[in-house]
Amino acid sequence: MDDRVNAALAIDTEAMATVAGEGILIAGGARAILLQVAHPAVGQGVADHSRFSERAMDRLRATLTYVYCMAYGSPAERRAVAARVDQVHRYIHGPGYDARDPELQLWVAATLYDTAVTLYQRWIAPLDDLLAEEIYREYRVLGTALQMRAAQWPMDRAAFRLYWDRMIASLDVTDAARGICHELLYPRRVPPPVRAAMPLNRLVTAALLPPHIREAYGLQWNPRRQRRFRYFSRTVRAIYPHLPTGIRQLPKTWYLHDMRRRLARGAWH
């Protein structure tokens, strides 16, 4: 692992941790994934090398473990997990895509950052400008722990918004991406509690996507569903921020424990 990556993994992520550990952010996971695969190169890579319907829970664990580790892990844990992700990425390439492409890693990191901050401010609390800027700077570790260069991460939130708007306008939902969407939102091999939550997940995901992306995926939307989402959001805002921190961060606690157990036995995958 080169000096650039070691420096990226050694950064302080205290501000990032104020957002990343909130369990409610998992509700935005499908939104982030569908934005990622709406980039044709990312979508083709995922379609060729992954099956959400067969490994939905494994993918959830891998993504959450990576984010939680980058936000809360020790430098040694970050190095180990980043090295494992990089090892997997080495085999994900084909015509027009390469998982180790820094530009694609920038886009993936951007979707994770934007989703986390969007939901945090929608459902938990607004962020003051100073803290929000620090959180933004620290979130770059999701890309710089791999091949993305720090200079690729837009300089500040204003620059990020220009990048984000440009990327959203350029996305192209392909047939491969629509297939991933179906596997993601209608999974076959998941535990019964997860299956029971899927109608709500589909509602939240459709609500959070930009309208033209939602339409391109063929996700249903109408005034009735809009009202249901507003009611859901009001309920979350009224209850979730008042829960004990330990309950709100249960997913983070569990996934970090699982990560450390796997690392101890030399098998983070």
N, C-alpha and C positions, 0 to 999 in steps of 0.2 A: 504494500500500500504506500503510495508516494507521499511526499511531505505536504502537498496541497491538501490531500484528503485527511491526513492526520491533523492538520491545522483546523480543518472544517469540523472534525469530530470532537475537537477539544473546546469548542466555543461554549459559552454559558447559554443555557436555554431557559432561564428562570421565567422570563416573560412569556415565552411560548408555552410553558407548562401551565400557565394560568388559564389557557384556553384548551389545550390539547387533551387534558385529562377528563373533560366533561363527557360522561357517558351518553348524554342526549345527542351528541354530535354524530353518533353511529347512525342516527336516522338520516343523515345526509350522505351516507356511503354510496348508495346507488346513484345519487345525483353526480357525485364526483366521478364515478366509474363511467357513467354514460357520457359525461363531457369529455373524459379522456378518450374513449373509443370513438367519439365523433370526429376525432382527428384520424383521417384515413390510415395513416401509417401505424398509429397505436392500435386502431381497431383491427387491422389485418394481422398484426402481431399477436394480439390476444386471441383472435379467431383461430389462428393456425396453431397456437400452443397452449390453449386453455379451454376447459369445459366447465362453465359455471354450474350447469345442472348437475354435474357429477362431483364437483369439488368446491361448492359454494362456501362451506364453512372453513375449508383449508385456506381459501383465498382471503376470507375475512380475517382469519387469525394472522396470516402473513402480513397483510396490510396494517392491521392495528398494532401488531408487534413492532413493525418497523417504525411507525409514527411514535408510539409510546417510548420505544427505546431511544429514538433520537431526542425526545423531549426530556426523558427522565433517567436514561441509562448512564452508567459510568463511561468514561472514554474507552475502556477496554470492551465493555459490552457493545458500545456503538461500533467499534471496529469489527467485532466478531459478526454482528448482525449485518452490517453493510457489506462485509466480505462475502457473506452467504448470498445476499441479494445480488451482488455483482456476479457471483459464480453462476447463479441461475440465469441471469441476463445474457451471459456469454452464449447461451444456446438458443436465444430468441432472436433470430434474424432471418431475413428472407428478402425476396424482391421488393424493394421500396421501404424496408423498415429494418431497424436494428435497435433493440432495447437499450443498448449502451450509447445511443445517439444523445448528446447533451441537450439538444433542442427538444427532443421528446421527453427527456427527464425534466426539463424546465416546465413543460406543459403539465405533466403529471403532478409535479410539486405545486404548481399554481392552482390546480383544481382542488387539491387537498387543503391548501391555505385558504382559498376563497370560500370553500364550503364551510370550513371550521369557523371562520370569522363571521360569515353571514349568519349561521345558525346561532352562534354565541350571542350576537347582538340582537337577533330576532327573539330569542327565547330566554336569555339569561339576563344580560345587562349591556348597555352601551359601553364602549371603550373610549376613554379620553384619548386625545390625539397623541400625546407623548407615549403612553403605553401601547397604543395601537401601532405606532411606528416601530417600536422596539419588538413587538410580537412579529410584525412583518419581516423585519431584518433577520430575526432568528429562524423563521420558518424556511429560510433558504437552505438550511442544513439538510432538508429532505432531498434536495438535488445535489448539493456540494459533497455529501457523503459518498456520492457515486461519481459520475463523470462530469456533471455540470460545474462550470466555473463560477466563482462568486460574482464575477463581472457580468454574467448573463442574467442574474436576478435583477430585475429593474431597480433603479437606484432608490426609489421611495414609493409610497403608496400611490401617489399621483401618476408616476411613470408606470406602475403596475396596472393601474386602471386603463391607461392607453393600450398597453400590451394586451390586457384581458379583452377589451372591447374589439380590438383588431382580430384576436384569435376567435372569439365567439362568432364574429361576422364571417370568418373564413371556414368554419367547420362544415363538414360534408358527411351527413349520416348515410353510410353505405349499407348495402344488404348485409354485409358482415357485421356491422354495428347493430343493425336491427335484430339479427340473430342472437347476438350477445344480450341485447336488451330483453328479449323473450326468456332466455335462459336465466338471466339475473332476476327478473320480476316474477317468473313462474317456475321456480326451481322444483325439481322432482325429488331429489335426495337430500332433504333437510329434516331436522327433528320436527315433530308436530308443533311445538310452541312457535318455531320460526315460521312454519307454514301458516299457522293461524294469524300471524302478524303481517303476512304479505299484502292483504288488501289495504291496510293502513300504509304500508311501505310504498305501495304503488301510488296512493293518493299523495303522500308527502313528496315523493320523487317527481311526480308530474308537476306539482305546484312549484317546486324549486327550480325547475329547468327554464331557461329562456323560452318564450312561446314558440319561436320558429324551430327550436331544437325539439321541443315536446311534440310539435306537429310532425316533424320529420320522422320521429320514432313511432308515430301513430298512437300516442298515449291519449286516452280520453280526457277531455276537459270541458266543463260546462258550468253555468252559474251554481248549480246544486253542489258540485264538487268543490267549487270555490268557497261556498258557505261552510261546507264540512271542514275544509282546511282552516278557515278562519276560526271556527269553534275549537278545533284541535289546538291551534296555536295559542288561543286565549287560555285554554286549560293548562297547557304546558307552562306558560308564563306565570300562571297563578299558583302552580304547585311546585314545579321542579326547582326553581332557585331557592326555595325554603327548605328543601331536603337537606339532611346532614351531609357534609362533604364526603364522608366515607361511603354513603350510599350512592351519591352522584358519581363517584370515581371507582365504583366496583369493577367495571370492565377493565379500566387501566390497571388496577391492583391485581386482578386475576391474570391478565395477559403478561404483565411483567413477571409475576410468579412463574407462569408457564414458561416464559422465555428463559428465566434463570435456571429452571429445572432442566430444560432442554440443553442449554449451554453446558451445564455441569456434566451432562452425560455425552456431550459432543455431538448433539443431533438437533440443531435448530433447523428443522424443516418438517 
